Amino acid sequence: MKRFALFLLLVLILLPLGCANTTSHSQAVYMLMDTSGTYTAELNKAQAIINYLLGTLQPGDSLAVARIDTGSFSEKDIIQKITFEGRPSGANEQKRAFRQAMDTFVANVKGSSYTDITGGVLQAVEYLNETGAGRKTILIFSDMEEELKEGYVRDFPIQISGITVVALNVTKLRKDIMDPRKYMGRLEEWKKRVEAGGGKWRVVNDLERLDRILEG
């Protein structure tokens, strides 16, 4: 009986260890930047967002920034990506290098003729899932008007389960001012598309409230 009681006590002690929560508490962020048309003049705002992310993300978190190009489903459009190392001093050095790389890109960027937002989102999903992070976010700095080169096919569902998509600084186009329904309809279509793929959708246009972009 004593042996059985001792065995039972040992099982009760070890049981929580076997059921430990293996969910990752790190987070990963993938930011897409529109570089078409007049959006190249907006990239100083994108830099402010990137600087906020660098100041907010912690050791072990991941960050990638990519441009929205003619065909964005490609790693060549990733400007910079990093998983911050565990040592705070090392992570800070990585952040400085990341910021310098982004400053260089913005200073020399050339505008693209088309905006393959869907391709960029697909590349983002691939990257984020590979990080294994517990919280995954896609930030899209764009007017959300997709313009595809002839031959590109993007009218299919996007599997985006477990990822939050945040549209940032969604500038109103001239046609939106003439007919606001176009602007609202464009955002509603993206909302439906993201949610149909299992993701969450938000819009943040007030860049004075950057603390909102990484909300759950």
C-alpha positions as CSV (number, residue, x, y, z in Angstrom):
1,M,0.0,0.0,0.0
2,K,2.8,2.4,0.8
3,R,4.5,1.6,-2.5
4,F,1.3,2.3,-4.3
5,A,0.8,5.6,-2.5
6,L,4.3,6.6,-3.3
7,F,3.8,5.6,-7.0
8,L,0.6,7.7,-7.1
9,L,2.3,10.7,-5.6
10,L,5.1,10.4,-8.2
11,V,2.5,10.3,-11.0
12,L,0.7,13.4,-9.7
13,I,4.0,15.3,-9.6
14,L,5.1,14.3,-13.1
15,L,1.7,14.7,-14.8
16,P,1.9,18.5,-15.1
17,L,5.3,18.2,-16.7
18,G,3.9,15.8,-19.4
19,C,1.1,18.3,-20.1
20,A,3.2,21.4,-20.3
21,N,2.0,24.2,-22.5
22,T,4.2,24.1,-25.6
23,T,2.6,27.2,-27.2
24,S,5.2,29.7,-28.3
25,H,4.9,33.1,-26.7
26,S,7.0,34.8,-29.3
27,Q,5.5,36.9,-32.1
28,A,6.3,37.4,-35.7
29,V,5.5,40.4,-37.9
30,Y,5.6,40.7,-41.7
31,M,5.2,44.2,-43.1
32,L,4.3,44.8,-46.8
33,M,5.1,48.2,-48.2
34,D,3.3,49.5,-51.3
35,T,5.9,51.2,-53.5
36,S,3.7,52.1,-56.5
37,G,2.7,55.5,-57.7
38,T,2.5,58.2,-55.0
39,Y,3.0,55.7,-52.2
40,T,6.8,56.1,-52.6
41,A,6.3,59.6,-51.1
42,E,4.5,57.9,-48.1
43,L,7.4,55.7,-47.1
44,N,8.6,58.0,-44.4
45,K,5.5,57.0,-42.5
46,A,6.4,53.4,-43.1
47,Q,9.8,54.0,-41.6
48,A,8.1,55.4,-38.5
49,I,6.1,52.1,-38.2
50,I,9.2,50.0,-38.7
51,N,11.0,52.0,-36.0
52,Y,8.1,51.4,-33.6
53,L,8.3,47.7,-34.3
54,L,12.0,47.6,-33.7
55,G,11.4,49.3,-30.4
56,T,8.6,47.0,-29.4
57,L,9.6,43.5,-30.5
58,Q,11.5,41.4,-28.0
59,P,14.4,38.9,-28.2
60,G,13.1,35.8,-29.9
61,D,10.5,37.7,-32.0
62,S,10.8,37.9,-35.8
63,L,10.4,40.7,-38.2
64,A,10.4,40.9,-42.0
65,V,9.7,43.8,-44.3
66,A,8.9,43.4,-48.0
67,R,7.9,45.5,-50.9
68,I,4.7,45.1,-52.9
69,D,5.9,44.7,-56.4
70,T,4.6,43.5,-59.8
71,G,4.9,39.9,-58.6
72,S,5.2,39.8,-54.9
73,F,5.1,36.1,-54.3
74,S,8.9,36.0,-54.2
75,E,11.6,36.1,-51.6
76,K,13.4,38.7,-53.7
77,D,10.9,41.3,-52.5
78,I,11.9,40.7,-48.9
79,I,14.0,43.7,-48.0
80,Q,15.1,42.6,-44.6
81,K,14.2,39.7,-42.2
82,I,15.5,38.7,-38.8
83,T,14.7,36.7,-35.7
84,F,16.1,38.6,-32.8
85,E,18.6,36.6,-30.7
86,G,18.0,36.0,-27.0
87,R,20.7,38.3,-25.7
88,P,19.3,41.8,-25.4
89,S,22.7,43.4,-26.5
90,G,22.8,41.1,-29.5
91,A,19.1,41.9,-30.4
92,N,19.8,45.6,-30.1
93,E,22.7,45.3,-32.6
94,Q,20.5,43.4,-35.0
95,K,17.8,46.1,-34.7
96,R,20.4,48.9,-35.5
97,A,21.5,47.0,-38.6
98,F,17.8,46.4,-39.6
99,R,17.0,50.1,-39.3
100,Q,20.1,51.1,-41.4
101,A,19.1,48.6,-44.1
102,M,15.6,50.1,-44.3
103,D,16.9,53.6,-44.4
104,T,19.1,52.7,-47.3
105,F,16.1,51.0,-49.1
106,V,13.8,54.0,-48.7
107,A,16.5,56.4,-49.9
108,N,17.0,54.5,-53.1
109,V,13.6,52.9,-53.8
110,K,12.1,52.9,-57.3
111,G,8.4,52.7,-57.8
112,S,6.7,49.6,-59.2
113,S,4.1,49.7,-62.0
114,Y,1.8,47.1,-60.4
115,T,0.7,46.1,-56.9
116,D,0.4,42.4,-56.3
117,I,-0.9,42.5,-52.8
118,T,-2.2,38.9,-52.9
119,G,1.2,37.6,-53.8
120,G,2.8,39.6,-51.0
121,V,0.3,38.2,-48.5
122,L,1.0,34.6,-49.7
123,Q,4.7,35.2,-49.2
124,A,4.0,36.6,-45.7
125,V,1.9,33.6,-44.7
126,E,4.7,31.3,-45.7
127,Y,7.3,33.2,-43.7
128,L,5.2,33.6,-40.6
129,N,4.2,30.0,-40.4
130,E,7.9,29.0,-40.7
131,T,8.8,31.1,-37.7
132,G,6.6,29.0,-35.4
133,A,5.6,32.1,-33.5
134,G,2.6,32.1,-31.2
135,R,1.3,35.4,-32.5
136,K,1.5,36.2,-36.2
137,T,0.7,39.6,-37.9
138,I,0.8,40.9,-41.4
139,L,0.9,44.7,-41.8
140,I,-0.1,46.1,-45.2
141,F,1.0,49.7,-45.9
142,S,-1.1,50.4,-49.0
143,D,-4.3,51.9,-50.4
144,M,-5.3,48.2,-50.9
145,E,-6.0,48.7,-54.6
146,E,-4.6,45.6,-56.3
147,E,-3.3,46.1,-59.9
148,L,-2.0,43.0,-61.6
149,K,0.1,42.6,-64.7
150,E,-1.5,40.7,-67.5
151,G,-1.2,36.9,-66.9
152,Y,-1.0,37.1,-63.1
153,V,-3.8,35.0,-61.4
154,R,-4.7,35.9,-57.9
155,D,-8.5,35.4,-57.7
156,F,-8.4,32.4,-55.4
157,P,-8.9,31.8,-51.6
158,I,-6.0,32.6,-49.2
159,Q,-5.3,30.2,-46.3
160,I,-4.4,32.6,-43.5
161,S,-5.6,30.8,-40.4
162,G,-4.2,32.1,-37.1
163,I,-2.9,35.3,-38.6
164,T,-4.1,38.9,-38.0
165,V,-4.0,41.2,-41.1
166,V,-3.8,45.0,-40.4
167,A,-4.3,47.5,-43.2
168,L,-2.3,50.7,-42.5
169,N,-2.5,54.2,-43.8
170,V,-5.1,53.2,-46.4
171,T,-5.0,56.4,-48.6
172,K,-8.2,57.4,-50.3
173,L,-7.8,57.5,-54.1
174,R,-9.4,60.2,-56.3
175,K,-12.2,57.9,-57.3
176,D,-12.9,57.2,-53.6
177,I,-13.4,60.8,-52.9
178,M,-15.9,61.1,-55.8
179,D,-17.7,57.9,-54.6
180,P,-16.8,56.8,-51.0
181,R,-18.6,53.5,-51.6
182,K,-15.5,52.4,-53.7
183,Y,-13.2,52.9,-50.7
184,M,-15.5,51.2,-48.2
185,G,-16.2,48.4,-50.7
186,R,-12.5,47.8,-51.3
187,L,-11.9,47.4,-47.6
188,E,-14.9,45.2,-47.1
189,E,-13.8,42.8,-49.9
190,W,-10.4,42.4,-48.3
191,K,-12.0,41.8,-44.9
192,K,-14.2,39.1,-46.4
193,R,-11.2,37.5,-48.1
194,V,-9.1,37.5,-45.0
195,E,-11.8,36.2,-42.7
196,A,-12.8,33.5,-45.2
197,G,-9.3,32.2,-45.0
198,G,-9.4,32.0,-41.2
199,G,-7.6,35.2,-40.4
200,K,-8.5,38.3,-38.5
201,W,-8.8,41.8,-40.2
202,R,-8.3,45.3,-38.9
203,V,-7.8,48.8,-40.3
204,V,-5.5,51.3,-38.6
205,N,-5.3,54.7,-40.3
206,D,-4.4,56.8,-37.3
207,L,-0.6,56.4,-37.2
208,E,-0.5,58.4,-34.0
209,R,-1.8,55.2,-32.4
210,L,0.8,52.7,-33.4
211,D,0.2,50.8,-30.2
212,R,-2.9,49.4,-31.9
213,I,-1.2,47.6,-34.7
214,L,-0.1,44.7,-32.6
215,E,-3.2,44.2,-30.6
216,G,-4.5,40.6,-30.5
